[in-house]
Amino acid sequence: MRPNILAEDSMLEAQLVEMRFDMLRNQLALLVDLRQSANFKVENFGLLIFREVRSFSVDGLEAVSQPRARVILESLFERSGDSLRADFSVWDDGNATVQVLANEAMVIVGDAVEVRGAPPEYQSSTREQIAAGTQSWESKVRLYGWAEMRATDG
């Protein structure tokens, strides 16, 4: 049975891989690795897309020269006033937060077919090994499910 993709802590123990903001379309996308997730057992790929972004903040994530795992400790999707709010608590050698206010959110989960096994060992792997063992924007994905949420029901 597939978990509720937008439930509180649905992204628990997933790893935040990358974030991109598209200024032209006013969209924010978060790419997450679900292989270590507490809630997803078949899926290894997650894409969170926020449309009509009103604001987003990232606090406590450090710029690093060597890529490292950034594990999601808590996740929350909720309606807040006339916006949709998404909050993520992330472990990055200390607690960090990502918060998004937008009009819409879509979460897509699936299987990145070229990425198998456990995530790379970040401490001892080269950048090339990490890139080969991690999902990317170019990953070929077999979709298993998606969910959408809007700031208003209408």
Buried (B, 14 or more C-beta within 10 A) or exposed (E): EEBEBBBEBBBBBBBBBBBEEEEEEBBBBBBBBBBBBBBBEEBBBBBBBBBBBBEBEEEBBEEEEEBBBBBBBBBBBEEEEEBBBBBBBBBBEEEBBBBBBBBBBBBBBBBBEEBEEEBBEBEEBEEEEBEEBBBBEEBEBEEBBEBEBBBEEE
